[in-house]
């Protein structure tokens, strides 16, 4: 397992609710990370407007370095997206975002949290497994236009207390 590194020595990374003014930077990051499969700005606007959506941005000195989103309805929660700028990967930002999103899912009384991850994204899959997610299935050709499969993963939240995921 790769070690995490301190990204900005002496500068804290804070997680804040995603707002419309973060979207230009998030859009650039999304395109750098996911290319043709990136979410559009309109998709992020739609998610931010959703009553069951919860989106966070990781900021260092006001600079967005990562983001993540959750939708929680009834007993199910869904990690919608997680992205960390290439220069900030392996610094623990993705893990912090996931902890915060899982805490929110538990606060919403979700019993299970679902996500899909590219089959070829081993770093993300390993992170999710260390958080307790297990593979539940595969969606063949899910990511377009590449045709890469999605691995469906889930984590039971039953009996977990907020903050236990840390």
C-alpha positions as CSV (number, residue, x, y, z in Angstrom):
1,X,0.0,0.0,0.0
2,X,1.4,3.4,-1.0
3,X,2.1,5.9,1.7
4,X,0.3,9.2,1.8
5,X,2.2,12.4,1.5
6,X,1.7,15.9,2.9
7,X,0.5,17.9,-0.1
8,X,1.0,21.4,1.2
9,X,3.2,21.5,4.2
10,X,1.8,23.8,6.8
11,X,-1.5,24.3,4.9
12,X,-4.5,22.4,6.0
13,X,-6.9,20.8,3.6
14,X,-10.5,21.5,4.5
15,X,-13.7,20.0,3.3
16,X,-16.5,22.4,2.5
17,X,-19.9,22.0,0.9
18,X,-19.6,22.4,-2.9
19,X,-21.1,25.6,-4.2
20,X,-21.7,27.0,-7.6
21,X,-18.5,29.1,-7.5
22,X,-16.4,25.9,-7.2
23,X,-17.8,24.5,-10.5
24,X,-15.3,26.1,-13.0
25,X,-12.4,24.5,-11.1
26,X,-14.3,21.2,-10.6
27,X,-15.1,21.2,-14.3
28,X,-11.4,21.6,-15.3
29,X,-10.4,18.8,-12.8
30,X,-13.2,16.5,-14.0
31,X,-12.0,16.9,-17.6
32,X,-8.4,16.3,-16.6
33,X,-9.3,13.2,-14.6
34,X,-12.0,11.6,-16.8
35,X,-11.5,13.0,-20.3
36,X,-14.4,12.1,-22.6
37,X,-16.3,10.4,-19.7
38,X,-16.3,13.5,-17.5
39,X,-19.5,14.8,-16.1
40,X,-20.7,18.0,-17.8
41,X,-21.1,21.3,-15.8
42,X,-24.8,20.8,-16.2
43,X,-24.7,17.5,-14.4
44,X,-22.9,19.1,-11.5
45,X,-25.5,21.9,-11.4
46,X,-28.3,19.4,-11.4
47,X,-26.7,17.4,-8.6
48,X,-26.2,20.5,-6.5
49,X,-29.9,21.3,-6.9
50,X,-31.0,17.9,-5.8
51,X,-32.7,17.7,-2.4
52,X,-31.0,14.4,-1.6
53,X,-27.5,15.3,-2.8
54,X,-24.5,16.2,-0.7
55,X,-21.3,17.4,-2.4
56,X,-18.0,18.4,-0.9
57,X,-14.9,20.1,-2.1
58,X,-11.4,19.6,-0.6
59,X,-9.6,23.0,-0.5
60,X,-6.0,23.9,0.3
61,X,-5.4,27.6,0.6
62,X,-8.7,28.1,-1.3
63,X,-7.6,25.9,-4.2
64,X,-9.9,22.9,-5.0
65,X,-7.9,19.7,-4.9
66,X,-10.7,17.1,-4.8
67,X,-14.5,16.6,-4.6
68,X,-17.0,14.0,-3.9
69,X,-20.8,13.6,-3.9
70,X,-23.4,11.4,-2.3
71,X,-27.1,10.9,-2.9
72,X,-29.1,9.4,0.0
73,X,-32.7,8.2,-0.3
74,X,-34.3,5.9,2.2
75,X,-32.1,2.9,3.1
76,X,-29.8,3.4,0.2
77,X,-26.9,5.9,-0.3
78,X,-24.9,6.2,-3.5
79,X,-21.4,7.7,-3.9
80,X,-22.0,9.6,-7.1
81,X,-18.5,10.8,-7.8
82,X,-15.1,11.2,-6.3
83,X,-12.2,12.9,-7.9
84,X,-8.8,14.1,-6.7
85,X,-6.5,16.3,-8.8
86,X,-3.5,14.3,-10.1
87,X,-1.0,16.4,-8.1
88,X,-2.9,15.7,-4.9
89,X,-3.4,11.9,-5.3
90,X,-2.1,9.6,-2.6
91,X,-2.2,12.4,0.0
92,X,-5.3,11.1,1.8
93,X,-7.8,13.5,0.3
94,X,-9.9,10.8,-1.4
95,X,-10.0,8.9,1.9
96,X,-11.1,12.1,3.8
97,X,-13.8,12.7,1.3
98,X,-15.1,9.2,1.5
99,X,-15.1,9.3,5.3
100,X,-17.2,12.5,5.2
101,X,-19.6,11.1,2.7
102,X,-20.0,7.9,4.6
103,X,-20.6,9.9,7.8
104,X,-23.4,11.9,5.9
105,X,-24.9,8.6,4.7
106,X,-25.1,7.3,8.3
107,X,-26.5,10.6,9.5
108,X,-29.2,10.2,6.8
109,X,-30.0,6.7,8.3
110,X,-28.9,4.9,5.1
111,X,-28.3,1.2,5.7
112,X,-26.1,0.5,2.7
113,X,-23.9,2.6,0.5
114,X,-23.3,1.8,-3.2
115,X,-20.8,3.0,-5.7
116,X,-19.5,2.1,-9.2
117,X,-15.8,2.3,-10.0
118,X,-13.9,1.7,-13.3
119,X,-12.6,-1.8,-13.4
120,X,-9.2,-0.5,-14.4
121,X,-8.9,2.0,-11.5
122,X,-7.1,-0.2,-9.1
123,X,-6.0,2.7,-6.7
124,X,-9.7,3.6,-6.2
125,X,-10.8,0.0,-5.8
126,X,-8.1,-0.6,-3.2
127,X,-9.2,2.6,-1.3
128,X,-12.8,1.4,-1.3
129,X,-11.9,-2.0,-0.1
130,X,-9.9,-0.6,2.8
131,X,-13.1,1.3,3.8
132,X,-15.0,-2.0,3.9
133,X,-16.7,-2.0,0.5
134,X,-17.1,-5.3,-1.3
135,X,-17.7,-6.2,-4.9
136,X,-21.3,-7.0,-5.6
137,X,-21.3,-7.1,-9.4
138,X,-20.0,-5.8,-12.7
139,X,-21.8,-3.5,-15.2
140,X,-20.3,-4.5,-18.6
141,X,-19.3,-1.6,-20.9
142,X,-20.7,1.0,-18.4
143,X,-18.3,3.8,-19.0
144,X,-18.7,5.4,-22.4
145,X,-17.2,6.0,-24.9
146,X,-14.4,3.8,-23.6
147,X,-16.6,0.7,-22.9
148,X,-14.7,0.0,-19.6
149,X,-16.6,-2.1,-17.1
150,X,-17.9,-0.7,-13.8
151,X,-17.3,-2.7,-10.7
152,X,-20.4,-2.3,-8.3
153,X,-19.4,-2.2,-4.7
154,X,-21.4,-1.8,-1.5
155,X,-20.8,-1.2,2.2
156,X,-23.3,-2.1,4.9
157,X,-23.8,0.8,7.3
158,X,-26.1,-1.1,9.7
159,X,-24.9,-0.7,13.2
160,X,-22.1,1.7,12.3
161,X,-21.9,4.9,14.3
162,X,-21.0,8.2,12.7
163,X,-17.2,8.5,12.7
164,X,-16.6,4.8,13.0
165,X,-15.4,4.7,9.4
166,X,-12.2,6.6,10.3
